[in-house]
Amino acid sequence: MHIRDFSRKAPDKPAIIMAGSGETVTYGDLDKRSNQGAHYFRSLGLQIGDHIAFLMENNARFFEICWAAQRAGLYYTAISSRLTAEEAAYIINDCGATLFISSKEKAAIAAELLPLTPNVKTRLMVNSEIPGYQSFERALSDQPEKPLPDECEGADMLYSSGTTGRPKGVKPADVGRPIGSEDNLYNILKNVYKFTEGSIYLSPAPLYHAAPLRYNMRVQRFGATCIIMEHFDAETYLKLIEKHRVTHTQAVPTMFVRMLKLPEEVRLKYDVSSLVSAIHAAAPCPEKVKYQMLDWWGPLIYEYYGGTEGNGYCAVTPEEWIAHPGTVGRAYVGILRILDEMGEELPTGEIGGIYFSDGKEFSYHNDPERTRQSHNDKGWSTLGDVGYVDEDGFLYLTDRQSYMIISGGVNIYPQEIEDLLLTHPKVYDAAVIGVPNEDFGEEVKAVIQPVDMGEAGPDLEAELIDFCRGHLSHVKCPRSVDFDAELPRHPTGKLYKRLLKDRYWGDKKTRII
């Protein structure tokens, strides 16, 4: 259950192959370089439970950094490379990282971060160096290649979008454990998705997301090979399955949609018969798309439900999903609980808040109030989703308490966008919701009450979208803006966002896709 074991057993076996460049990192390389990184972190004074952060594109050094931190007992935060400098700086400062790593490809934002992150003591850059940043490769070159004397397990601390504005770090409670400790996700990959040492895993998504990062790290604990796409392209993805005889992959429904939209002669010319398991999550998959994928690839499409918090995990096999269409699975980690607004458990088939008991413990870094709100008085925790459980124990999602938007597999919380829009001088009131999108599941829409209704129209719409793009990652920004003379609010100020959503979702049986 650790890369050091496979470094001894098969040092020349590829652990990582970059799909575009072909650059390969063997298990011997990964073991030695992550040991050097761990020693370097200790040389900076970083001790078990301390923190580092990095912002990079998908590249061959990514997991060398993760494993170095993992072996040094550190928390490590992978930051979205699509954020603005202002957004990234908030995360770096909030997590308390004193070491920050970026890359040549992200040199522009790395330079912008210099004055915004005063508590960072050491800055490294992969494949280059600029003023304020040392060469990552040179800094590690003279460090020992053997394990640390106090080697132990670290953990990622990733940031989920904030329901009340700023994103929050999800802090697990399990750093400092012995190397190779029992791991729930490893066991799920082994027992549910049939991963083995001989697996070939194709990873098409940005590695800063929780699922790609964690799945690749677990695949490497099997001693299997990870094929990392620098960027997703539908036809290239299919070519890679054929070229590398890929056995396992993980995708989001948007990727399925993109592949299904390829011309049939293109889509069907690639041999995908090597696939054993294709896993999807991050966003609900439309049933029509799921059936099309099952018809094409056969009964090997698996689905799961979980979050960055790791408090619970549901999974469903292809055969189970066909028998229970629309489900996201049964609980493998934690025990499912469906609660009403008073916190009482609901019977089978009744819709309520989805909670997990007996799952993995977590807290939100620097936010005890949000940690408290996500747990009830029994200690059960929720991701803020709404649904029900059928008589066989399968979970179905019907809505989100938090009005979170999932667009193309990316979690987006409206509060941060609404807070920004309200600072615009022409905006009197603002609501941000998810509306149906054929390719992405949902897209971001803003509904604005302007100061002057006479200004409502395409020009103000473009101005507000540009305003958002000047402060937020483009993926968070509204793709369209509608205008209302007055938003539906209770006299207490509560916004009836459900009334707005109903306008766009019509008679669909759920308010999520």
N, C-alpha and C positions, 0 to 999 in steps of 0.2 A: 504493500500500500504506500510505497514512497519511491521517488525517482532514484534515490541512492541505490536501491536494490537492483534496479534495471541497469544502472550505470555499471555495476559489477557483473551482472548477468549478460548484458548485451550492449556494451558501450557504443557500438557503431550503428545501432538501430535508430532510425529517425524518430525523434520525439515530436518535432515540429517541421512541417514543410510549408513555406510560404507559396501560395498557389500561383501568384503572378511571376515573382522573381525566381522561384525554385530554390531559394536559399534554405538550407537544411540545418537544423540543430539536432545533433544526436543526443542520446541519453547521457553519454559521456560528457559532451559539451555542456548540457544543461546542468548536470551535477556539479561540474567544476566551476562553471561561471556563477551559479547561484551560491556556491560556497564562498567564492571570492566576494560576491555582493554582500553576503551576510557578515563576513569579516570586516568589510569596509563600513557597513552600518555600525558595527560595534566600535570601530576606530573613531567614529564621529561622536561616540558617547551614547548611542541609541541602545536602550535596554528593553527587556521584555515588557510589552504593553505600550511602548512608544509608537510614534506614528510617522509614516511617510506618505507622500502623494505624488502622482504622476499623471501627465496629460500627453497622450501620444496617439497616433494612428495605429492601425494593426501593423506590427512589424516583428521581426525575429527576436528582438530584445525584450518584448513585452513580458513573456513568461519567465525569462531569466530574472527580471526584477521581482515579479510576484513570488517566485520560489525563494529568492534571497530573503525577502521579508518574511515569508512563511517559515523559513528555517531559523530565522532569528527571533521568532516569537513576537513579531511586530504586527500592528494594524497597518494595512495598506489601502489607500483610496485611489482607485482608477477613476479619472475625471473624464466626462464626455468631451471629446475633441471638437464638438460642435458648439460648445458654449462660447459666449463672449468672455473677454478678459475680466470684466466686472463679475460675471456669474462664477467663473472659475476661481477668482480670488476669494470670493465669499467662502467657497468650500475649503480651499487651502487654509484660510485663516481659522475657520470654524473647527476643522478637525485637529488643529494644533500641530500640523506637520512642520518640522524644522528642516527636512530634506524634501526638495522638489525636483522631479526629473521630467524633462521634455525631450523633443527630438528636432532634428534638422527641418523636417516637414512642418513642424509647428513653431518654428523659430519666431515668427512674427508675434504670435500671442504670448510666447515665452518672454519676449522683450517687454511687451505691455504689462506683464505681471510683475516686473521688477519693483516698481514703486508701490504696487498695490498689496504686496505680501511682505511686510517688514519683519515678520517673525521667522521667516525662512533663513536659516543660517548657511545652508549649502545648496547649490543649484548645479545640476548636471544636465548635459545634453547628449543624446544618442546621435552618432554619425556626424557630429559637428561640434563647434563651440562658438559662442558669441559673447560679447562683453557681459559679464555677470554670471556666465555659465561655464563650468569646466567640462572637458571631454569625459563622458561616462566611461568609455573604453579605457582611457588612460588612467582614470582614477582607480579602476579596479585591477589594473594589469599586474601590479606587484603584490596583490593580496594572496594569502594561502588558498590552496585548492582543496583542503581537507575541511571536514565539518567543524563548526564551532564546538568548543567544549560544553557549552550550555545549550546546545541545539534543542529546540522545541517547536511546537506548532504555533504559528501566528494565525491571523484571520483577515479577510477583507472587511473593510468598513465602507460600504457603498452608500451613496446618497440617493434617497428617493425624493421625487418632487414634493414640495411642501404643500399640504392641504391649506395651510394658513400663510402662504407667501413663500418664504425661503425654503429650499430643500433641507432635509434633515438626514444626518448620518445614522445608519442602522448599525448599532454596535452590538455584536455578539458577545457572549459572556465566557468564551472558551479559549482564550489565548493561554499559552504556557503549558498545554498538555503534552505528553510524550509524543515523539515523532511516530507517525503511523497509527494514531489513536482511531478508535471506532468512528465511523462517519456514515450518517444516514443516507446522504446523497450517493456515496459510493455504493452502498448496498442496494439502493434503488436501481442504479445503472446496471448493476450485476444481475439482480434478480428479476427486474421488470423488463429492462430494455436489452438484456442479453449481451452486454459488453464483456469482452475478454481481452487477453493480452494481444490477440491477433487482430483486434478491431482496427479499422481505418475510419476516422471520424472527420467529416467535412463540416467546418464551422464558417458560415457565410456572413455573420453579423459583426458589428463593432464589438471589440473585446471589453470595452468599458462597461457594457451591460452585464447585469448579474448573471443571467443564464449562460451566455457564451464564456464568461470568465470562469465561472464555477464548474461548468461541464468540462471545459478543456483541462482545468486543473485536475479534475477527477479522472478523466481519460488517461492523463499522464501517470496517475497512481496505478493504473492497470498495466502500464508499460506499452500501451497502444500508441498509434501514430495519429497526430492531429494535422489535418490540411487546413490552413488558415487562408481564407480569401481576404485580400486587401480591401476589396469592394465587391458588393453583390452585383452580379449580372446573371439573368435567368439562363441564357444559353451556356455561358461559361460554367455555371453551376452544374449543369447536366454533363458538359464535357468532362469536368473533374470527376464526377461519379464514375464515368466510364474509364477514364484514364487511370485512376488510382484504385479502381475496384472498391469503391467506398462501401462500407458495411453499415455505418451509422451517420446520421446527420440530425441537425436541429434547425428548424426554420420558424418563421412567423407566417401567419396566413397571407400577408401581403406578398410574400415570396411565392407561395403557391399560386396566387392569382396571376403574378407576372409570368410564371412558367406556363400556366394554362392558356394565357393569351398569345403565346408564341404560335406561329403558323404550325399546323399539325405535322407537316412534313419535317419541320425543324425539331419539334418537340419529341417526335417518336423515333428519330433516327439514332438517338443515344441509348446505349445499353445500360439500364439501371437495375439489372437482375441481381447484382451483388448486394443490394440493400437488404438489411435485416430489420432495421428499425429507423423510422423517420419520425422525429419527435417534434411536436409543436406546442407553443404556449404563447405567453406575453399578451395575446389578444384573443378574444373569442373568434372561432373560425365559422363563417357561414356554413350551414349544413350543405348547401348546394356545392360549395367548394370542396368540402370534406368528402362528399360522395364522389365527386369527379377525381379527386386524388386517389381514393380507394380503388376506383375503377381502373385507373392508370397504373398505379404502383402495386396494387394488391393489398391484402390485409396486414400492412406493416406500419400504418399511420397511428402513432400514439399521441396522446394529449395529456397535459398536466395543468394543474392550477396551483399556484403558490406566489410568493412575493419575495422581494429583496430581504424582508424581515426573516424569512425561513422558519416562521412559527408553525407552519403546517404544510402539508404537501398532499395533493390528490392526484391520482393518475387513472387513466382508463386505457385499456387495450383496444385494438381495432374491433375485435369480436364483441367486447362489452359495449362499445359505442354504437355498433350496428343494432344491438339489442336495446340500447337506451339512447337514441339519437338526441344530441344536444347536451348531453352530460359532460362535465369536466372531470368526472372520476370519483373514486372512493378514496378515503383518507388512508395514506401510507405512513405519514408522520402526523401525530396529533390525533385528537378525536373531534369529529365535527359536532358543532352545536349550533342550532338555529334558535335565535332569541327574538322576543318581541321588544317593543320600545321600553317596557318596564324591566327588561332583563330576564324574563321568564322563558324557559325552554318551550318551544313550539312542537306540536306533533308532526308526524310524517306528512309531507305534502303542503304544509303551511309555509308561507313566505315570511322571512325575517332576516335579521342581521346574521352574517356568517362568522362564527367564532371557532377557534381551536382551543381545546384544553390538552394538557399533557404533551405539548409541543416544545419546540426549541425556545429558550429564553432569549430575549433581546431588549434593548432600550434604544430610545432616540437620543443621540449624543447632544448634550447641552440643552435638552428640552424635556424636563421631567413632566411638564403639563401634557405634552402630546403623548408621552409614554403612558401617563395615567389614563388619558382619554381612549387609548387603544386597548386597554385592559378593563375587565369588569371587576367586581368585588371578589370574585372567585379566582382571579388571576388568568382567566381565559382572554385570549387576544384576538383582534380582528384586523383585517386589511381594509375594512370599510365597504365591503361588498354585501349585496343582498341576494338571497336565493332560497332554495328549498332542497330537501333531501327526499328521494323517493323510498318506497318500501324495501328496496334492495340496498339502500345506503349510498346511492349515487347522487352527487351534488349537481344542481343546475343553477346557473347565475341568471338573475333577472334584472339587476340594476346595481348602482353604486351609491352608497350613502354620501360619499364625498364628491360626487359628480366628476370624478376623475375621467379624463378622456384618454383613450388608447388609440393612437394614430400610427399605423404601420408598426405596431409593437412597442412604441415609445409611450411611457406614462407621462401625462401632462395634467397638472392640476390648475384649475381656472383662477384660483385666488391671486396668484402672482401676476397673471396677465391683467386681471381686473384692477388690482392695486395700481399697476402702471398706467392703465388707460385713464383712471380717475385723476391722474396728475396732468392730463392734457387740458389745456385751457378751454377747448371747445366741447369737452365731455362733462355732462352733468351727472350721469349715472351709467353704469356699465355692467353687463352680464356676459360671461363667456361659457359656452356650452359645446358639447360634442354633437355633431349632426352626421347623418349617414354619408359614407363615401364608399363607392363600389370597390376601389383599389385598397384603401387604407383602413376600412372598417368604419372609422370615424375621422372627421376633420374638425378643426377648431373654427368656431364662428363666434364673433362678438355681436351682441345686440346692444346698441348704444342709444341712450337718451341724450341728444345734444343740447347744449345750452340754447342754441337757436335752431329750431326745427327747420327754418328756412335754409340752413346750410347743409341739411341732409342730402346726400347724393354721392355720385362716384368720386368726386374730387376729395370730399372729406373721408370717404372710405379709403382711398389710396393714401391720404395723409396719415390716417391712424395706423394702417398696416406698416407704413414706412417708419412711423414713430416707434412701434413695437420692435421692428427689426433693428432699430438703433440701440436697443437696450437688452433684447432677449435673443436667445438662440432662435433661428428661423423656424425650427420645428415646432416651437411653442406659439408662434405668432398666428393670429387669425388669417385664414385664407379668404375670408369674406366678412363683411360688416353689414348688418341690417340696422335700421333706425326705427325707434318707436318714440311717440310723443311722451309716453310715460311707461316705465317698467312696472310690472306687477309686484308691488310690495305691500306687506301688512303695515298697519299703522305703527307697529313696533319697529319697523325697519327691515324685517325679514323679507328676503327676496323669494318669491314663489318661482323658483327656477324650473320646477316641474311643468308649470304652465307654458313656459318658453319651449322646453324640450318637446312637449306634446305637439306643438305647432309643426315641428320638423320631422317627428318620428311617426306621425299619423297613427295608423292602426296596427303597426308592427307589434308582435306579441311580447317583445322585450324592448328595453331601452338601451341595449348594447348590441353590438354586432361582433 
